[in-house]
Amino acid sequence: MRIFAGIRIFSQIMKKLLLSILAVATFQMARADEGMWIPSLIGKNYNDMVRMGLKLTQDDLYNINHASMKDAIVQFNGGCTGEMISGSGLLLTNHHCGYDPIASLSTVEKNYLDNGFWAYSHDQELPAKGVSVLYLQHIDDVTAEVMKAVGKSTGEKYAKKFEAVKKKIEDRAAEGGKYVVSVKDYFNGNQFFLLVYKKYTDVRLVGTPPKSLGKFGGDTDNWMWPRHTADFSMFRVYADKNNEPAEYSNSNVPYQPKKFLPVSIKGVQEGDYAMIFGYPGRTNRYETSYGVDLAINEQNPDIVAIRDLRLSIMRRHMAKDKAVYLKETGLYARIANYWKYYIGQTEQLKRLNVISKKQNEESAFIKWAKVNDKASADLMSRFANIYADYKPYAKQTIFYSECFKASAVARIAAALDPLHKALDKGDKDTVKKYTDALIAARKAAMKDYDRGTEQEMLAEMAKMYYKEVPKSQHPDIYQNVIFKKFGSDNLDKTFVDYADYVFNNTMLLDDAKFDAFTKNPKKEDIANDAAAQYALSFVHNYTEFYEPKVQAFSEKKRELAKAYVGGLMKMKEGKLFYPDANSTMRITYGSVKSYRPQDGVKYDYFTTLDGLMDKYKPGSDEFDVPKELIDLYNKKDYGRYMDKDSTLHTCFITTDDITGGNSGSPVINANGELIGAAFDGNWEAMSGDIAFDKKYKRTIVCDIRFILFLIDKMGHAQNLIEEMDVHN
């Protein structure tokens, strides 16, 4: 009996030990999936990455002395990520990242957006004007230099000192314009890094599937799983004969990257290691409960309502004219993407009780601070005070940026404000500076301009602002002009008539008149311009009465957030902390994994072409597909891209932690091979920018085999396949 009792006791001890080990492993696994890690500091995570399956060395990931994976990754066109997939500058990114340049290159006669495009030789590639890519050279910690310069200053003094030291560091690192440089703050101003890049501006379109595949599922499937979208496009980076950046020229040659990613068509299995490099835009994971409450109950609903109206106006005009559609479709897609995003974020923040969870974290912090960091013990009450002061102006801020500036003519006219002030002072250099800025603003706004759309936009946005923003916060244009000259019992007619008046009495939309004005700008021309009167009334109202309040709130919030995050790092000393995303290169790692979105429902980790065809609806704007794909599907002509289950996999999901800006990011396996392109997140985890949820968070990836299948079998661009390093 004692022997068996001893065995039983030993067994219980071992069981507890095993459970303890499993608990630790589970904690580490959960932590591993969360986090956007700085590449130069990835050594802190390396053992965890190896435990999860990584086969590469630390130097394979990031090294400034020899080629490493970071050299294969680019920031694409300022807001996405791309990756090098050949030694001749071939670049892969998302279709929605290439959407604007593809639409700009398209005409009604040569509609590359709708019909797709493939270059079968370098001379067929199309210059994508305005597109650029950044290659990271190195990251340097400059915290000590910045902290020494700013000292204990706060508010405006801090801002001035920081800008001065930032400029000093950047000027030194730029080497006379050789590099693009940026000093960025991390951990809410507790750490600073200098990032040094090379910028290439000769970028050419190489290939894109038809929009029906590149945007398959449209707004309906956006942010959703299961997904079947072929969200990819291909470009090529060109350089001068020395492989250095150069403006577009016929004499330029394909760029030779230090590193490009080999491609694996072996496929993925559940549990496989998956790693992502990229340029995530913005997260706010250390936001307080007060900020989450403001987002849920004030800001997000207003943004959704404004964008909903904008989209409905654009849809009506785009449906009437294909040329208008091509001109506005890129802008429409950008507005729609975050319209749905804010709907989903609000829903998930509520469902996950994020405010309550944040409050619990804040209570724990206060309890710790009272004993260990008394200077931080009142941080939460100070947060409460600044949010209470700001809340009455939150709607004004959103409606100024989202509603007033929704109209192209309003955006152009708003750019007159600094020029108008400069004309008062009579400084020719300053006048020229702001005249050039006005020309640039007009050029950007006119890219998507259609008069019918924009005139209705001005009328509806002016009316919406009038109805939703407190009357005490209105600019004087409403009483002095709109209602005084155009007022009637019919509110709709009032704003329609006023918009018609503005568009017929402005120089800003007439090329000849605008050109004459910019050559000899005069204050009286601005004063007599109807669009200028409208916009400057809004601008002056906001900058005089509300911008100072917003700036004061932002400065106080920045100081409190810095103290809070700094305090959290002290409170949890020894734990790995990652900073919020700030459009700089990050690494995130996790695994291929299915999930259960709700009771009784399980989502598999992959989708197939069978599922895509199940969604197929002939003639649908969102679910139609090209005849060529239907033929390939009926023949089951998948070639070497077929999975071992005899289907063609289209997309898969991982537990990697990404956000906007990661679009186009390479998804890389344990051996450093490209297995897909990240393009979206899932609906159940759209709280992710504020609160990461390890149970539901998934990254949606376009399977590289689906991408190569479309290039090869449907695009017949075997030339592109041949220049890649494809591993079976």
C-alpha positions in Angstrom: 0.0 0.0 0.0 2.8 2.4 0.9 4.5 1.6 -2.4 1.3 2.4 -4.3 0.6 5.5 -2.1 4.1 6.7 -2.8 3.6 6.1 -6.5 0.2 8.0 -6.2 1.8 10.9 -4.4 4.7 11.0 -6.9 2.2 10.8 -9.7 0.2 13.8 -8.2 3.4 15.8 -7.8 4.4 15.1 -11.4 0.9 15.9 -12.6 1.0 19.3 -10.8 4.5 19.9 -12.2 3.3 19.0 -15.7 0.3 21.3 -15.4 2.6 24.1 -14.1 4.9 23.6 -17.1 1.9 23.6 -19.5 0.5 26.7 -17.9 3.8 28.5 -18.4 4.0 27.2 -22.0 0.5 28.4 -22.6 1.2 31.8 -21.2 4.3 32.1 -23.4 2.4 31.0 -26.5 -0.3 33.6 -25.8 2.3 36.2 -25.3 4.3 35.2 -28.4 1.3 35.8 -30.7 0.8 39.3 -29.3 3.3 42.0 -29.9 4.9 44.1 -32.7 8.5 43.8 -31.9 11.4 46.1 -32.9 13.7 44.2 -35.3 17.0 45.5 -33.9 15.9 44.2 -30.4 14.4 40.9 -31.6 17.1 38.9 -29.7 15.0 39.3 -26.6 12.3 37.2 -28.3 14.6 34.8 -30.1 14.4 31.8 -27.8 10.6 32.0 -27.8 10.6 32.2 -31.6 12.9 29.1 -31.7 10.6 27.3 -29.3 7.7 27.9 -31.6 9.6 26.5 -34.6 11.9 29.2 -36.1 15.0 27.6 -37.9 16.8 30.9 -38.6 19.5 32.7 -36.7 19.1 36.2 -35.1 21.4 37.6 -37.7 19.2 36.1 -40.5 16.4 38.4 -39.2 18.2 41.7 -38.6 21.8 42.7 -39.3 23.3 45.9 -40.6 26.6 44.4 -41.6 25.3 41.8 -44.0 22.1 40.9 -45.8 19.2 39.9 -43.6 15.5 39.5 -43.9 14.9 43.2 -43.1 16.6 44.0 -46.4 13.8 42.2 -48.3 11.0 44.3 -46.8 9.9 47.7 -47.9 7.4 50.3 -46.8 5.3 50.6 -49.9 3.9 54.0 -51.0 3.8 55.4 -47.5 1.0 53.2 -46.1 1.6 49.5 -46.9 4.3 46.9 -46.9 5.9 45.0 -49.8 8.5 42.3 -50.1 11.3 41.5 -52.6 10.6 38.2 -54.3 13.4 38.1 -56.9 16.9 39.4 -57.4 15.6 41.8 -60.1 13.5 44.1 -57.9 10.2 42.2 -58.3 7.9 43.3 -55.5 4.8 41.7 -54.0 2.2 43.6 -52.1 -1.6 43.6 -51.8 -4.0 44.5 -54.6 -5.6 47.1 -52.3 -2.2 48.7 -51.8 -1.7 48.9 -55.5 -5.3 49.9 -56.1 -4.7 53.7 -56.6 -1.8 53.4 -59.0 -3.6 50.7 -60.9 -6.7 52.8 -61.2 -4.6 55.8 -62.2 -3.0 53.8 -65.0 -6.4 52.6 -66.2 -8.7 54.2 -68.8 -12.1 53.2 -70.1 -10.3 51.8 -73.2 -7.4 50.1 -71.2 -9.0 49.2 -68.0 -6.3 47.4 -66.1 -8.2 47.6 -62.8 -11.2 45.6 -64.1 -9.4 43.4 -66.6 -6.1 42.8 -64.9 -2.6 43.3 -66.3 0.6 41.3 -66.8 3.9 42.4 -68.2 5.7 39.6 -70.1 8.9 41.6 -70.4 10.5 44.6 -68.6 9.6 47.0 -71.5 5.9 46.2 -71.0 5.9 47.4 -67.3 4.0 50.6 -66.6 5.5 53.5 -64.6 3.5 54.0 -61.5 3.9 57.7 -61.0 4.1 58.9 -57.4 4.7 55.5 -56.0 7.8 55.0 -53.8 9.4 52.4 -51.6 11.6 52.7 -48.5 14.4 50.3 -47.6 15.4 50.3 -44.0 19.2 50.7 -43.6 19.5 50.7 -39.8 17.8 51.6 -36.5 19.7 53.5 -33.8 18.6 54.2 -30.2 18.9 57.9 -29.7 17.0 58.0 -26.4 19.9 59.4 -24.4 20.5 62.3 -26.8 16.8 63.2 -26.9 16.2 63.0 -23.2 19.3 65.2 -22.5 17.9 67.8 -24.9 14.3 67.9 -23.6 15.1 67.5 -19.9 12.0 67.8 -17.7 10.3 70.3 -20.0 6.6 69.9 -20.7 4.0 71.3 -23.0 5.1 73.8 -25.6 8.6 74.0 -24.3 9.0 70.2 -24.7 7.6 70.4 -28.2 10.1 73.0 -29.2 13.1 71.3 -27.6 12.1 67.9 -29.1 11.7 69.3 -32.6 15.1 71.0 -32.3 17.0 67.8 -31.2 15.0 65.7 -33.7 16.1 68.0 -36.6 19.7 68.0 -35.4 19.8 64.2 -35.3 18.0 63.8 -38.7 20.1 66.4 -40.4 23.2 64.6 -39.3 22.0 61.2 -40.4 20.6 62.3 -43.7 24.1 63.0 -45.0 23.0 65.8 -47.3 19.9 64.1 -48.6 21.4 60.7 -49.3 19.0 59.1 -46.9 15.4 59.6 -45.7 15.5 59.7 -41.9 13.1 59.9 -39.1 13.3 60.1 -35.3 10.3 58.3 -33.8 9.1 57.9 -30.2 8.3 54.5 -28.7 6.5 53.5 -25.5 4.6 56.8 -25.5 7.8 58.9 -25.4 9.9 56.8 -23.1 12.3 55.7 -25.8 13.4 57.2 -29.2 14.9 55.6 -32.3 16.4 57.0 -35.4 15.4 55.1 -38.6 17.5 55.5 -41.8 16.1 54.6 -45.2 16.9 54.7 -48.9 13.9 55.8 -51.0 13.3 54.5 -54.5 10.8 56.4 -56.7 11.0 54.6 -60.0 8.4 51.9 -59.4 6.5 50.1 -62.2 3.4 48.0 -62.4 4.2 44.4 -63.3 1.0 42.5 -62.7 -2.4 42.5 -61.1 -5.4 40.2 -61.2 -8.7 41.6 -62.3 -10.5 43.6 -59.6 -13.1 40.9 -59.4 -10.5 38.7 -57.8 -8.2 41.3 -56.2 -11.2 42.6 -54.3 -13.4 39.5 -54.3 -16.0 39.8 -51.7 -16.0 43.6 -51.7 -17.3 45.4 -48.6 -19.4 42.3 -47.7 -16.4 40.2 -47.0 -14.0 42.9 -45.9 -12.7 42.2 -42.4 -14.3 38.8 -42.4 -13.3 35.1 -42.4 -13.7 32.8 -44.3 -12.1 34.8 -47.1 -11.2 33.9 -50.7 -9.7 37.2 -52.0 -6.7 37.2 -54.4 -5.4 40.4 -52.7 -2.1 40.9 -54.4 -0.4 43.0 -57.0 3.2 43.1 -58.3 5.6 46.0 -59.0 9.2 46.3 -59.9 11.7 48.7 -58.3 14.2 50.4 -60.7 17.5 52.1 -59.9 20.4 53.7 -61.7 23.4 51.7 -63.0 24.9 51.9 -59.5 21.8 50.4 -57.9 21.1 53.8 -56.2 17.8 55.7 -56.2 16.9 57.7 -59.3 14.0 59.4 -60.8 12.1 57.5 -63.6 14.3 57.1 -66.7 14.4 54.6 -69.6 18.1 54.1 -68.7 17.3 52.8 -65.2 17.6 49.1 -64.5 15.9 46.7 -62.2 17.0 47.2 -58.6 19.1 44.4 -57.1 18.1 43.9 -53.5 20.5 42.8 -50.8 18.0 40.1 -49.9 14.9 38.6 -51.5 12.5 36.0 -50.1 12.4 32.4 -51.5 8.9 31.1 -52.1 7.6 27.8 -50.7 4.7 26.0 -52.4 4.7 23.2 -49.9 1.6 24.6 -48.1 0.8 25.1 -44.5 -0.6 23.0 -41.7 -2.3 23.9 -38.5 0.3 24.8 -35.9 3.0 25.8 -38.4 5.3 28.7 -37.4 4.4 31.9 -39.2 6.2 35.2 -38.9 5.5 38.6 -40.4 7.7 41.6 -41.1 6.0 44.9 -42.0 5.1 48.5 -41.2 2.1 48.5 -38.9 0.5 52.0 -38.8 -1.0 52.8 -35.5 -2.1 51.0 -32.4 -3.1 52.4 -29.0 -2.8 49.3 -26.8 -2.0 51.4 -23.7 -5.1 53.6 -24.1 -7.0 54.2 -20.9 -10.7 53.4 -20.1 -11.5 57.1 -20.7 -10.1 57.0 -24.2 -12.0 53.7 -25.0 -15.2 55.2 -23.7 -14.8 58.3 -25.9 -14.1 56.1 -29.0 -17.1 53.8 -28.4 -19.7 56.4 -27.5 -18.6 59.6 -29.3 -16.0 59.4 -32.0 -16.6 56.1 -33.8 -20.4 56.5 -34.3 -19.8 60.0 -35.7 -17.1 58.8 -38.1 -19.3 55.9 -39.3 -22.3 58.2 -39.9 -20.3 60.7 -41.9 -18.5 58.1 -44.0 -21.8 56.3 -44.6 -23.2 59.4 -46.2 -20.0 60.1 -48.2 -20.1 56.6 -49.6 -23.7 56.7 -50.6 -23.1 60.0 -52.5 -20.1 58.5 -54.3 -21.9 55.3 -55.2 -24.6 57.1 -57.0 -22.3 59.1 -59.2 -19.8 56.2 -59.8 -22.7 54.0 -61.0 -23.7 56.5 -63.7 -20.3 56.9 -65.4 -17.4 54.5 -65.8 -14.9 57.3 -66.1 -16.1 58.7 -62.7 -15.9 55.2 -61.3 -12.2 54.9 -62.3 -11.4 58.3 -61.0 -13.1 57.9 -57.6 -12.8 54.1 -56.9 -9.5 54.4 -55.0 -10.8 57.1 -52.7 -14.1 55.2 -52.2 -12.2 52.0 -51.2 -10.1 53.9 -48.6 -13.2 55.5 -47.1 -15.1 52.3 -47.1 -12.3 50.3 -45.5 -12.3 52.3 -42.4 -16.0 52.9 -42.4 -16.5 49.2 -41.8 -13.4 49.1 -39.5 -14.9 51.6 -37.0 -18.2 49.7 -37.0 -16.4 46.5 -36.2 -14.0 48.1 -33.6 -17.0 49.6 -31.7 -18.9 46.3 -31.7 -15.9 44.2 -30.5 -14.8 46.7 -27.8 -18.3 46.5 -26.4 -18.5 42.7 -26.7 -15.2 42.1 -25.0 -16.0 44.5 -22.2 -12.8 46.4 -22.8 -13.7 49.5 -20.8 -14.3 47.3 -17.7 -11.0 45.4 -18.3 -9.1 48.7 -18.7 -10.6 50.0 -15.4 -9.5 46.8 -13.6 -5.9 47.3 -15.0 -6.0 51.0 -13.9 -7.1 50.1 -10.4 -4.3 47.6 -10.1 -1.9 50.3 -11.3 -3.2 52.8 -8.8 -2.8 50.3 -6.0 0.8 49.6 -7.0 1.7 53.3 -7.5 0.5 54.3 -4.0 3.2 52.1 -2.6 5.9 52.1 -5.3 5.5 55.3 -7.3 3.5 57.9 -5.4 4.0 60.6 -8.1 1.9 58.4 -10.4 -0.8 57.6 -7.9 -3.2 60.3 -9.2 -2.6 59.6 -12.9 -6.1 58.2 -13.5 -7.9 61.1 -11.8 -5.9 63.4 -14.0 -6.9 61.4 -17.1 -10.5 61.7 -16.0 -10.2 65.5 -15.7 -8.7 66.1 -19.1 -11.2 63.9 -20.9 -14.1 65.6 -19.1 -12.8 69.0 -20.3 -12.3 67.7 -23.9 -15.6 65.8 -24.3 -17.7 68.9 -25.2 -15.5 69.5 -28.2 -15.0 65.9 -29.4 -17.8 66.1 -31.9 -16.5 69.4 -33.3 -13.1 67.8 -33.9 -14.5 64.8 -35.7 -16.9 66.8 -37.9 -14.2 69.3 -38.8 -11.8 66.6 -40.1 -14.3 64.1 -41.4 -17.3 66.2 -42.5 -16.1 69.6 -43.4 -13.0 68.3 -45.2 -14.9 65.5 -47.0 -15.5 68.0 -49.9 -12.7 68.4 -52.3 -13.4 72.1 -52.8 -13.4 72.6 -49.0 -9.9 70.9 -48.8 -8.5 73.1 -51.5 -10.0 76.3 -50.1 -8.8 75.5 -46.6 -5.2 75.6 -48.0 -5.8 79.3 -48.7 -5.7 80.1 -45.0 -1.9 80.3 -44.5 -1.5 82.1 -47.9 -4.1 84.6 -46.9 -2.2 85.4 -43.7 1.1 85.6 -45.5 -0.3 88.2 -47.9 -0.9 90.4 -44.9 2.7 90.3 -44.0 4.0 90.8 -47.6 6.9 88.4 -47.3 7.5 87.1 -50.9 9.3 83.9 -49.8 6.5 83.0 -47.4 3.8 83.9 -50.0 5.6 81.6 -52.5 5.9 78.8 -50.0 2.1 78.8 -49.3 1.2 79.3 -52.9 3.2 76.2 -53.7 1.4 74.4 -50.9 -2.0 75.5 -52.3 -1.0 74.2 -55.8 -0.1 70.8 -54.2 -3.3 70.7 -52.2 -5.4 71.3 -55.4 -3.4 68.8 -57.4 -4.1 66.1 -54.7 -7.8 67.0 -54.4 -8.4 67.1 -58.2 -7.0 63.6 -58.7 -10.4 62.2 -57.6 -12.5 65.2 -58.6 -15.9 64.9 -60.3 -18.1 68.0 -60.2 -21.4 66.3 -59.8 -20.1 64.2 -56.9 -18.4 67.1 -55.2 -21.2 69.6 -55.5 -23.6 67.1 -53.8 -20.9 66.3 -51.3 -20.5 70.0 -50.3 -24.3 70.4 -49.9 -24.8 67.2 -47.8 -21.7 67.7 -45.6 -22.6 71.4 -44.9 -26.1 70.3 -43.9 -24.9 67.4 -41.8 -22.5 69.6 -39.9 -25.3 72.1 -39.3 -27.6 69.5 -37.9 -25.2 67.5 -35.8 -22.7 70.0 -34.3 -24.0 72.2 -31.4 -25.3 75.5 -32.8 -23.0 77.4 -30.4 -20.0 75.9 -32.1 -21.0 76.8 -35.7 -18.9 79.0 -38.0 -20.4 82.3 -39.0 -20.9 81.2 -42.7 -24.3 79.7 -41.8 -26.0 82.8 -40.5 -24.0 85.4 -42.5 -24.3 83.7 -46.0 -26.1 80.4 -46.2 -29.3 81.2 -44.4 -29.2 84.9 -45.1 -29.0 84.4 -48.9 -30.4 81.0 -49.5 -32.5 80.2 -46.5 -36.0 78.6 -47.1 -38.5 76.4 -45.4 -36.9 73.5 -47.3 -33.5 72.7 -45.6 -32.4 70.4 -48.5 -33.1 73.2 -51.0 -31.1 75.7 -49.0 -27.9 73.7 -49.1 -28.4 72.5 -52.7 -28.8 76.1 -53.8 -25.8 77.2 -51.7 -23.5 74.5 -53.1 -24.5 75.5 -56.7 -23.6 79.1 -55.8 -20.2 78.1 -54.5 -19.3 76.0 -57.5 -20.3 78.7 -59.9 -18.4 81.4 -58.0 -15.0 80.1 -57.3 -11.7 80.3 -59.2 -10.4 77.2 -57.5 -12.0 74.7 -59.9 -11.1 76.6 -63.1 -7.6 75.8 -64.3 -7.1 79.2 -66.1 -8.4 81.3 -63.2 -6.5 79.3 -60.6 -3.3 79.5 -62.6 -3.7 83.3 -62.9 -4.3 83.6 -59.2 -1.3 81.6 -58.2 0.9 83.7 -60.4 -0.3 86.9 -58.7 -2.2 86.0 -55.5 -4.3 88.9 -54.0 -6.3 89.1 -50.8 -9.3 90.6 -52.6 -9.5 87.6 -54.9 -9.6 85.3 -51.8 -12.2 87.5 -50.1 -14.5 87.5 -53.2 -14.3 83.7 -53.8 -17.4 81.8 -52.6 -15.5 78.6 -51.8 -12.8 80.5 -49.9 -15.5 82.3 -47.9 -17.1 78.9 -47.0 -13.8 77.1 -46.1 -12.1 80.0 -44.3 -15.2 80.5 -42.1 -14.8 76.9 -40.9 -11.0 77.1 -40.6 -11.0 80.3 -38.6 -13.8 79.0 -36.3 -11.8 75.8 -35.6 -8.4 77.3 -35.3 -9.5 80.2 -33.1 -11.9 78.5 -30.7 -11.3 74.8 -30.7 -7.8 73.9 -32.0 -6.2 75.4 -28.8 -8.4 73.2 -26.7 -7.5 70.1 -28.8 -3.8 70.9 -28.6 -4.0 71.4 -24.8 -5.8 68.1 -24.4 -3.3 66.3 -26.7 -0.3 67.7 -24.8 -1.7 66.8 -21.4 -2.7 63.4 -22.7 0.8 62.8 -24.1 2.5 63.7 -20.8 0.1 61.5 -18.8 0.4 58.6 -21.3 4.2 58.8 -21.0 4.0 58.6 -17.3 1.5 55.8 -17.3 3.4 53.6 -19.8 6.6 54.3 -17.9 4.9 53.3 -14.7 3.5 50.1 -16.2 7.0 49.1 -17.3 8.3 49.6 -13.7 5.3 47.8 -12.3 5.9 44.8 -14.6 9.7 44.9 -14.6 11.2 41.8 -16.3 8.3 41.3 -18.7 8.9 41.8 -22.4 7.1 45.0 -23.5 6.4 46.0 -27.1 5.7 49.6 -28.1 2.6 50.7 -30.0 2.8 50.6 -33.8 4.1 53.8 -35.3 4.6 53.0 -39.0 8.1 51.6 -38.4 9.3 48.1 -39.2 8.2 45.4 -36.8 8.3 41.7 -36.5 5.4 39.6 -35.2 5.3 35.8 -34.9 2.7 33.2 -34.2 1.3 30.1 -35.8 -1.3 28.9 -38.4 -4.4 28.3 -36.3 -8.2 27.8 -36.7 -10.6 29.3 -34.2 -14.2 29.2 -32.8 -15.9 32.6 -33.2 -18.9 31.5 -31.1 -20.5 28.5 -29.5 -21.0 25.6 -31.9 -19.1 27.2 -34.7 -15.5 26.4 -35.8 -13.6 28.1 -38.6 -10.9 26.1 -40.3 -7.5 27.6 -40.9 -7.8 27.6 -44.7 -10.2 28.2 -47.6 -10.3 26.8 -51.1 -11.2 27.6 -54.7 -14.3 25.4 -54.1 -15.4 27.9 -51.5 -14.8 30.8 -53.8 -16.9 29.3 -56.5 -19.7 28.6 -53.9 -19.8 32.4 -53.4 -19.7 33.1 -57.2 -22.6 35.3 -58.4 -22.6 36.2 -62.1 -22.9 39.9 -62.6 -22.4 40.7 -59.0 -20.1 43.7 -58.2 -18.6 41.8 -55.3 -18.8 38.1 -56.2 -18.4 37.7 -59.9 -15.3 36.0 -61.3 -13.5 35.9 -64.7 -14.5 33.2 -67.2 -10.8 32.1 -67.3 -10.9 31.1 -63.6 -14.2 29.3 -64.1 -12.7 27.2 -66.9 -9.6 26.4 -64.8 -11.8 25.4 -61.9 -14.0 23.1 -64.0 -10.9 21.4 -65.3 -9.3 21.3 -61.9 -6.2 22.6 -63.6 -4.2 23.6 -60.5 -0.8 22.3 -61.6 1.9 22.2 -58.9 0.0 24.7 -56.8 -2.6 22.1 -55.7 -2.6 21.0 -52.1 -2.2 17.4 -51.1 -5.9 17.3 -50.4 -6.5 17.8 -54.1 -7.9 21.4 -53.8 -6.4 24.8 -54.4 -6.1 26.7 -51.2 -6.9 30.4 -51.5 -6.3 31.9 -48.0 -5.3 30.9 -44.5 -5.2 32.4 -41.1 -2.5 32.9 -38.4 -2.3 34.2 -34.9 0.1 37.0 -35.9 -0.4 40.5 -34.5 -0.9 43.1 -37.3 -2.8 46.2 -38.1 -3.2 48.8 -40.9 0.1 49.3 -42.6 0.8 45.6 -42.5 -1.2 45.2 -45.7 1.0 43.4 -48.1 3.4 42.1 -45.4 5.1 38.8 -46.2 4.1 35.8 -44.1 7.2 33.7 -43.7 7.6 30.1 -42.5 10.2 28.7 -40.1 12.8 28.4 -42.9 12.5 32.0 -44.0 10.4 31.2 -47.1 7.4 33.2 -48.3 4.1 31.4 -47.8 1.6 34.2 -48.3 0.7 37.9 -48.2 -1.1 39.3 -45.2 -4.1 41.4 -46.2 -6.7 41.6 -43.4 -7.9 40.9 -39.9 -11.0 39.1 -38.7 -14.2 40.7 -37.5 -14.2 39.1 -34.1 -10.9 40.8 -33.2 -11.4 44.3 -34.6 -10.8 45.7 -31.1 -7.1 44.8 -31.8 -5.7 48.3 -32.3 -6.8 49.1 -28.7 -7.1 45.7 -27.1 -5.4 42.5 -28.4 -7.6 39.4 -27.9 -5.5 36.2 -28.0 -8.6 34.0 -28.3 -10.0 35.5 -31.4 -7.2 37.5 -33.1 -6.3 36.2 -36.6 -4.4 37.6 -39.6 -5.9 36.7 -43.0 -3.4 35.7 -45.6 -3.5 35.1 -49.3 -1.9 31.8 -49.9 1.2 32.1 -52.1 0.1 29.1 -54.1 -3.1 30.9 -55.1 -1.1 33.9 -56.1 1.3 31.9 -58.2 -1.6 29.9 -59.7 -3.2 33.1 -60.9 0.1 34.5 -62.3 0.9 31.2 -64.0 -2.3 29.6 -65.1 -4.6 32.6 -65.6 -2.1 35.4 -66.4 0.3 33.1 -68.4 3.1 35.2 -66.9 5.5 32.3 -66.5 8.3 34.8 -66.9 7.5 36.1 -63.4 7.5 32.6 -61.9 10.8 31.9 -63.5 12.6 34.8 -61.8 11.5 33.7 -58.4 13.2 31.1 -56.2 10.3 28.6 -55.8 10.7 25.7 -53.4 8.5 22.6 -53.6 
